[in-house]
Amino acid sequence: MDITQVLLAAQSHDGQIRTVAEGNLEQFQEQNFPQFLQTLSAELSNDEKPPESRRLAGILLKNSLDAKDSSRKEEFVQRWINVDPAIKSQVKGSLLMTLGSLVFEARSSSSQVIAKVAAIEIPHQGWPELIVNLLSNMTKPEGLPCLKQATLDALGYICEEISPEDLEQDQVNAVLTAVVQGMNHTENSSDVRLAAVKAMYNALDFAETNFLNDLERNYIMKVVCETAMCKEADIRKAAFECLVSVASIYYDLLEPYMQTLFELTSNAARVDEEPVALQAVEFWSTICDEEIARQEESQESGVVSSSCHFRFIEKALPSLVPMLLETLMKQEEDQDQDDGIWNISMSGGTCLGLVARAVQDAIVPLVMPFIEGNITKPDWRSREAATFAFGSILEGPSVEKLTPLVHAGFDFLLNATKDQNNHVRDTTAWTLSRIFEFLHSPTSGSSVVTNANLPHVIEILLTSIKDSPNVSEKICGALYFLAQGYEDAGSMSSVLTPCLGEIISALLATADRSDSNNSRLCASAYETLNEIVRCSCISETLNMIVQLLQEILKRLNQTFEIQITSSDDKEKQSDLQALLCGVAQVILQKFSSCDEKSAILHFADQMMVLFLRVFSCNSSNVHEEAMLAIGALAYATGSEFLKYMPEFHKYLEMGLQNFGAYQVCCVSVGVVGDICHALDNKVLPYCDGIMSALLKDLSSPELHRSVKPPILSCIGDIALTIGEHFEKYVPYTMPMLQGAAGLCFHMDVSDDDSREYRNELNRSIFEAYSGILQGFKNSKSELMVPYAGDIFQFVELVLKDNLLRDDSVTKAGVAMVGDLADALGPNIKLLFKDSNFHSELLGQCCQSEDEQLRETASWVQGVIRRVLVS
């Protein structure tokens, strides 16, 4: 095989030639992987070969070492590890040699492939000479700038791929030294400097020890700040990105540099090119995020610690706010038309909103003069900036501080929905939605919307919803939050009832608009419709909601007639079906909440036929929504749902085994619970298929881990529902539960996500055991006696862990101890006699502020007392 010709053919415009070449490459990789690596790395390193073939060689090498899918990635890692060391050494040598190539594509590919190899080898103490070899490139007297640049790229990619603990501190020091040298203003090549700054960005996570040393930190900060003022804009941008990262990782160490950083960022935000200015504003948004998180943490824990909160935002406020207000005036003419646009004006407004959350009431007197001075100016930019500023500061300050201001400006804002400028109308609609979100609470007595002005407000909104698509979308948001304010308002929600017919009609018309390419408008209209249904007073709006259900089912039926001529058409169809299934689900939940069975039963057959037709469309987001809707239908129809099971159960089992779209799998697990609730023991004929799918899920390494806790809880639901008939599943289920319990104790819980997942897993294991124990309580409880010791040991180990467990785990664990005692009684008397732990724990729980936990603990104490005297 002439590898060069095959690589070129694989990029041919002729589809037939391309397909044959791709097949040859695939076959080569499968039949002789070591030689495949060797041949491609030789191609990549050969300066006499065409850049196109070298570039593809690099891509194929990279793709053979890494994959997004975790199980596939692990397979690739093992495949590399198993390659003969001599061949691996040759490949590595070729890659390192390519860093000095004069062809940009070749050295760029090589630096990325080196990082992929390093990601496999360095954590296993492999390739110890790599860092030394790379650093020697930086000090070679004859080293060309292109070699330095590619080397720095490689170092940056390596830092991105591996964890800080994978490198020794002396290696980190050497990398940082090389990177800082590359950033230095004495470096003549701007390509080298840019590569060095990008490498610094990736290396910051590794530099904790260096940042704790005053001299080293000062030097790193000095070089980064100097680089933020160099003449090349792309290097300045990369330097500010480093400063954003420093703000996030090393907030506690920033105080000595804040004056310099304010001057740098302020100057960049005001006069620099937009990509640089955006990063300068992002620095302050990051400081805000950090301070907001710390404030929330201290509020939750009740511990106020000044040492970890420097109040940088509060101190910078008098200068920071004017700088941000200035950015608001830099709007772009067509910014409303582009969904993905992100400019300095939007960035400044977002940062202003974060500042408001960080300093609360203190922001108001600094922003109000700007609003008052610009809101009525003839120039649209001034009016839009003033409105944007007002909307931005509505979250953070107290209701008492904001309410008088909003009352004073409310009529003005309602009138501004008719402003002649589209930008102003768009921002006004957004600001109104923010007012309704944060300052509309009918039960508080200080709401900006009153019974008297509500009809006028609705009239204004329903006029504006016909405006251009971008304004219409924001008005949907305003109606959403307006309705949400009445959600828990009890009888006060009746005030909305006379307007609902008009609102529903307007939202349906908005969802149908043909003048919009913006798919978000249709989604916003249906999501707002969902909120309108949720917040309506069902006794007053039953007929209206029945009519709405008919309309939604009609629309869902019409989606099957859409002509599909492209993937875009298919996507639009599936998006629309998902939205309509979502509305049907919310209506079903609304009916369930008032036990309005007749309306549901009347439409149930029609709904089920449509939902099942949706499953024939091969799209996971539709399957998820249709499955949720069917779960709501099962819950609402109760035992009547049985007639749908012969047809539905195969789709349910398919959903339970949909490892690829794990959200569908997760929703399907939830629907099993709804069906158990609806059918009670009539679900029995379908349990073999369901249990088989669930147990397969639990043992599958492919399935996303987030689905496994709900599956364990679901098994508890099934056991509780079918009682003694669960016996045949015990030999398969109990080892799974014991395995999951073992996993909990060997799990790395060094980060919040892992701790949360372990809590979820523990809670779901308790719920599974509880369901099984309760199901066997009245017959066959002896089946669980052999497992009682393990279960008791598990609950004791989990509940002794005061630091990492959360309240929901405590509740589930205490309840499960009660179920264990209640179901197995005298059979496990010795377990309780030999342990003091449960009595201490229950004593503490009886003193808890949580009423439900107190009641559960008290019940468990009673059950255990009865066991001990039996």
Residue pairs with C-beta under 8 A, 6 or more apart in sequence:
1 24
1 28
3 39
3 40
3 43
3 53
3 57
4 43
4 49
4 50
4 53
6 21
6 24
6 25
7 21
7 25
7 43
7 52
7 53
7 56
7 57
8 50
8 52
8 53
9 17
9 18
9 20
9 21
10 18
10 21
10 22
10 25
10 56
11 18
11 52
11 56
12 18
12 21
25 60
28 35
28 36
28 39
29 36
29 60
29 64
33 64
33 79
33 83
34 83
34 84
34 87
36 64
37 61
37 64
37 83
37 87
37 88
37 91
38 87
38 90
38 91
40 57
40 58
40 60
40 61
41 57
41 61
41 90
41 91
41 94
41 95
41 113
42 94
43 49
43 53
43 54
43 57
44 54
44 57
44 58
44 61
44 94
44 95
44 98
44 106
44 109
44 110
44 113
45 94
45 95
45 97
45 98
45 101
45 106
45 110
46 54
47 101
47 102
47 103
47 106
51 103
51 105
51 106
54 103
54 105
54 106
54 109
55 105
55 106
55 109
57 109
58 105
58 106
58 108
58 109
58 110
58 112
58 113
59 109
61 109
61 113
61 116
62 109
62 112
62 113
62 116
64 76
64 79
65 76
65 77
65 80
65 113
65 116
65 117
65 119
65 120
66 73
66 76
66 116
66 119
67 73
67 75
67 76
71 701
71 702
77 120
80 88
80 117
80 120
81 120
81 124
91 117
92 114
92 117
92 127
92 130
95 110
95 113
95 114
95 117
96 110
96 114
96 133
96 134
98 106
98 107
98 109
98 110
99 107
99 110
99 111
99 114
99 137
99 147
99 150
99 151
99 154
100 107
100 137
100 144
100 146
100 147
100 150
101 107
101 110
101 146
101 150
102 144
102 146
104 146
107 146
107 147
107 149
107 150
107 153
108 150
108 153
110 150
110 154
111 150
111 151
111 153
111 154
111 157
112 153
112 157
114 130
114 154
114 157
114 158
115 154
115 157
115 158
115 160
115 161
116 161
117 127
118 127
118 130
118 158
118 161
118 162
119 158
119 161
119 162
120 126
121 127
121 130
122 130
122 158
122 162
122 166
122 167
123 162
123 163
123 166
130 158
131 167
131 171
131 174
131 175
134 151
134 154
134 155
134 178
135 174
135 175
135 178
137 143
137 147
137 148
137 151
138 148
138 151
138 152
138 178
138 181
138 182
140 147
145 188
145 189
145 191
145 192
146 191
148 182
148 189
148 192
148 195
149 189
149 191
149 192
149 194
149 195
150 195
151 178
152 178
152 179
152 182
152 192
152 195
152 196
152 198
152 199
153 195
153 198
153 199
155 175
155 178
155 179
155 199
155 202
155 203
156 195
156 198
156 199
156 200
156 201
156 202
156 203
157 202
159 175
159 199
159 202
159 203
159 205
159 206
160 202
164 172
164 205
164 206
164 208
167 175
167 206
169 209
172 203
172 206
172 207
172 209
172 210
173 210
175 199
175 203
175 206
176 200
176 203
176 206
176 207
176 210
176 220
179 196
179 199
179 200
179 203
180 196
180 200
180 219
180 220
180 223
181 187
181 196
182 192
182 193
182 195
182 196
182 199
183 193
183 196
183 197
183 200
183 223
183 224
183 227
184 223
185 226
185 227
185 230
187 193
187 196
190 232
190 235
193 227
193 230
193 232
193 235
194 232
194 234
194 235
194 238
197 224
197 227
197 235
197 238
197 239
197 241
197 242
198 238
200 220
200 224
200 242
201 238
201 241
201 242
201 245
204 242
204 245
204 246
204 249
204 250
205 249
207 220
208 249
210 216
210 217
210 220
211 217
211 220
211 250
211 253
212 253
217 253
218 256
221 246
221 257
224 239
224 242
224 243
224 246
225 239
225 243
225 257
225 260
225 261
225 264
227 235
227 236
227 238
227 239
227 242
228 236
228 239
228 240
228 243
228 264
228 268
229 236
229 264
230 236
230 239
233 272
233 273
233 275
233 276
234 275
236 268
236 272
236 276
237 275
237 276
237 279
240 265
240 268
240 276
240 279
240 280
240 282
240 283
241 279
243 261
243 264
243 265
243 279
243 283
244 279
244 282
244 283
244 286
246 254
247 254
247 283
247 286
247 287
247 290
248 286
248 289
248 290
251 287
251 290
251 310
252 308
252 310
254 261
254 310
254 312
255 310
255 312
258 312
258 315
258 316
261 283
262 316
262 319
262 320
264 280
265 280
265 281
265 283
265 284
266 280
266 319
266 320
266 323
268 276
268 277
268 279
268 280
269 277
269 280
269 281
269 323
269 324
269 326
269 327
269 344
269 348
270 277
270 323
270 326
272 280
274 343
274 344
277 327
277 344
277 347
278 342
278 343
278 344
278 347
281 324
281 327
281 344
281 347
281 348
281 351
282 347
282 351
284 313
284 316
284 320
284 324
284 351
284 354
284 355
285 347
285 350
285 351
285 354
287 312
287 313
288 313
288 351
288 354
288 355
288 357
288 358
289 354
291 309
291 311
291 312
291 313
291 358
292 354
292 357
292 358
294 308
294 309
295 309
295 358
298 304
298 305
298 309
313 320
313 355
313 358
313 359
314 358
314 359
314 362
317 355
317 359
317 362
317 363
317 366
318 366
320 355
321 352
321 355
321 363
321 366
321 367
322 366
324 348
324 349
324 351
324 352
324 355
325 348
325 352
325 367
325 370
325 385
325 389
326 348
327 344
327 345
327 347
327 348
327 349
328 345
328 348
328 349
328 352
328 385
328 388
328 389
329 345
329 381
329 382
329 385
330 343
330 344
330 345
330 348
331 343
331 345
331 381
331 384
331 385
331 423
332 341
332 343
332 345
335 341
335 343
335 345
335 346
335 423
336 422
336 423
336 426
336 468
336 470
336 471
337 470
339 518
339 520
345 385
345 388
349 388
349 389
349 391
349 392
350 392
352 363
352 367
352 389
352 392
352 393
353 392
353 393
353 395
353 396
355 363
356 363
356 392
356 393
356 394
356 395
356 396
356 397
357 395
357 396
358 396
359 396
360 396
360 397
360 398
361 397
361 398
361 401
363 393
363 396
363 397
364 393
364 397
364 401
364 402
364 405
367 389
367 390
367 393
368 405
370 385
370 386
370 389
371 386
371 389
371 390
372 386
373 386
374 382
374 383
374 385
374 386
375 382
375 383
375 386
375 387
375 390
375 409
375 412
376 383
377 383
377 386
380 419
380 421
380 423
380 424
383 416
383 419
383 421
383 424
384 421
384 423
384 424
384 427
387 413
387 416
387 424
387 427
387 428
387 431
388 427
388 431
390 409
390 413
390 431
391 427
391 430
391 431
391 434
391 435
394 402
394 406
394 431
394 434
394 435
394 437
394 438
394 439
395 434
395 437
395 438
399 438
399 439
399 444
399 446
402 438
402 439
403 439
403 446
403 448
406 435
406 439
406 448
407 448
410 435
410 448
413 428
413 431
413 432
413 435
414 432
414 456
414 457
414 460
416 424
416 425
416 428
417 425
417 428
417 429
417 432
417 460
417 461
417 463
417 464
417 467
417 471
418 425
419 425
419 428
422 467
422 468
422 470
422 471
425 464
425 467
425 468
425 471
426 468
426 470
426 471
426 474
429 464
429 467
429 471
429 474
429 475
429 477
429 478
430 474
430 477
432 461
432 474
432 475
432 478
433 474
433 475
433 477
433 478
433 480
433 481
434 481
435 448
436 448
436 449
436 478
436 481
436 482
436 484
436 485
437 481
437 484
439 447
439 448
440 447
440 448
440 449
440 481
440 482
440 485
441 447
441 485
442 449
442 485
442 486
442 489
442 492
442 495
443 488
443 489
443 490
443 492
447 485
449 457
449 482
449 485
451 495
454 495
454 496
454 499
455 498
455 499
457 482
458 482
458 499
458 502
458 503
461 475
461 478
461 479
461 482
462 502
462 503
462 506
464 471
464 472
464 475
465 472
465 475
465 476
465 479
465 506
465 507
465 510
466 472
467 475
469 513
469 515
469 516
469 517
469 518
469 521
470 518
472 510
472 513
472 516
472 521
473 518
473 520
473 521
473 524
476 507
476 510
476 521
476 524
476 525
476 527
476 528
477 524
477 528
479 503
479 507
479 528
479 531
479 532
480 524
480 527
480 528
480 531
483 496
483 503
483 528
483 531
483 532
483 534
483 535
484 531
484 535
486 492
486 493
486 495
486 496
486 535
487 493
487 531
487 534
487 535
491 537
493 535
493 536
493 537
494 537
494 540
496 535
496 536
496 537
497 536
497 537
497 540
497 541
500 532
500 536
500 541
500 544
501 544
503 532
504 529
504 532
504 544
504 548
507 525
507 526
507 528
507 529
507 532
508 525
508 529
508 551
510 521
510 522
510 525
511 521
511 522
511 525
511 526
511 529
511 579
513 521
513 522
516 522
519 572
519 575
522 575
522 576
522 579
523 575
523 579
526 579
526 580
526 582
526 583
527 579
527 582
529 548
529 583
530 582
530 583
530 586
533 545
533 548
533 583
533 586
533 587
533 590
534 586
534 589
534 590
536 544
536 545
536 590
538 545
538 590
538 591
538 593
538 594
538 596
539 594
542 596
542 599
545 587
545 590
545 591
546 599
548 583
548 587
549 584
549 587
549 599
549 603
550 603
552 580
552 583
552 584
552 587
553 584
553 603
553 606
553 607
553 610
555 576
555 580
556 577
556 580
556 581
556 584
556 610
556 614
557 610
559 573
559 576
559 577
559 580
560 613
562 569
562 572
562 573
562 576
563 569
564 570
564 573
570 619
571 619
573 617
574 617
574 619
574 621
574 622
575 621
577 614
577 617
577 619
577 622
577 625
577 626
578 619
578 621
578 622
578 624
578 625
578 626
579 625
581 611
581 614
581 622
581 625
581 626
581 628
581 629
582 625
582 628
582 629
584 607
584 611
584 629
584 632
585 625
585 628
585 629
585 631
585 632
588 600
588 607
588 629
588 632
588 633
588 635
588 636
589 632
589 635
589 636
591 597
591 599
591 600
591 636
592 600
592 632
592 635
592 636
597 636
597 637
597 638
600 633
600 636
600 637
601 637
601 640
604 633
604 637
604 640
607 629
607 633
608 630
608 633
608 644
608 648
611 626
611 629
611 630
611 633
612 647
612 648
612 651
614 622
614 623
614 626
615 623
615 626
615 651
615 654
620 658
620 660
620 661
620 663
620 664
623 655
623 658
623 661
623 664
624 661
624 663
624 664
624 667
627 655
627 664
627 667
627 668
627 671
628 667
628 670
628 671
630 648
630 671
631 667
631 670
631 671
631 674
631 675
632 674
633 641
634 641
634 671
634 674
634 675
634 677
634 678
634 679
635 674
635 677
635 678
637 678
638 678
638 679
639 678
639 679
639 680
639 682
641 675
641 678
641 679
642 679
642 682
645 675
645 679
645 683
645 685
645 686
649 686
649 689
649 690
652 668
652 671
652 672
652 675
652 686
652 690
653 689
653 690
653 693
655 664
655 665
655 667
655 668
655 671
656 665
656 668
656 669
656 672
656 690
656 693
656 694
656 697
657 665
657 693
657 696
657 697
658 664
658 665
658 668
659 665
659 697
659 700
659 702
659 703
659 704
662 703
662 704
662 706
662 707
665 697
665 703
665 704
665 707
666 706
666 707
666 710
669 694
669 697
669 707
669 710
669 711
669 714
670 710
670 714
672 690
672 694
672 714
672 717
672 718
673 713
673 714
673 717
675 683
676 683
676 717
676 718
676 720
676 721
677 717
677 721
679 721
680 721
681 721
681 722
681 723
681 725
683 690
683 718
683 721
683 722
684 722
684 725
687 718
687 722
687 725
687 729
690 718
691 715
691 718
691 729
691 732
691 733
694 711
694 714
694 715
695 732
695 733
695 736
697 703
697 707
697 708
697 711
698 708
698 711
698 712
698 736
698 740
699 736
705 757
706 757
708 740
708 761
708 764
709 757
709 760
709 761
709 763
709 764
710 764
711 764
712 737
712 740
712 761
712 764
712 765
712 767
712 768
713 763
713 764
713 767
713 768
713 771
715 733
715 768
715 771
715 772
716 767
716 768
716 769
716 770
716 771
716 772
717 771
718 726
718 771
719 726
719 729
719 733
719 768
719 771
719 772
719 774
719 775
719 776
720 770
720 771
720 772
720 774
720 775
721 775
722 775
723 775
723 776
723 778
723 779
724 775
724 776
724 778
724 779
724 780
726 772
726 775
726 776
727 776
727 780
727 783
730 772
730 783
733 768
733 772
734 787
737 765
737 768
737 769
738 787
738 790
740 761
740 765
741 765
741 790
741 794
743 761
744 758
744 761
744 762
744 765
744 798
745 797
747 754
747 757
747 758
747 761
748 754
749 755
749 758
749 804
755 804
758 804
759 804
759 805
759 806
759 808
759 809
762 798
762 805
762 809
762 812
762 813
763 808
763 809
763 812
765 794
766 795
766 798
766 809
766 812
766 813
766 815
766 816
767 812
767 816
769 791
769 816
769 819
769 820
770 812
770 815
770 816
770 819
772 784
773 781
773 784
773 816
773 819
773 820
773 822
773 823
773 824
774 819
774 822
774 823
776 783
776 784
776 823
777 819
777 822
777 823
781 823
781 824
781 825
781 827
782 827
784 791
784 823
784 824
785 824
785 827
785 828
788 820
788 824
788 827
788 828
788 831
789 831
791 816
791 820
792 817
792 820
792 828
792 831
792 835
795 813
795 816
795 817
795 820
796 835
796 837
796 838
798 805
798 809
798 813
799 805
799 809
799 810
799 813
799 814
799 837
799 841
800 837
805 813
807 850
807 853
810 845
810 853
811 850
811 852
811 853
811 856
814 841
814 842
814 845
814 853
814 856
814 857
814 860
815 856
815 860
817 838
817 842
817 860
817 864
818 856
818 859
818 860
818 863
818 864
820 828
821 828
821 832
821 860
821 863
821 864
821 866
821 867
822 863
825 866
825 867
825 870
826 867
826 870
828 867
829 867
829 868
829 870
832 838
832 864
832 867
832 868
833 868
838 860
838 864
839 864
842 857
842 860
842 861
842 864
845 853
845 854
845 856
845 857
846 854
846 857
846 858
846 861
847 854
848 854
848 857
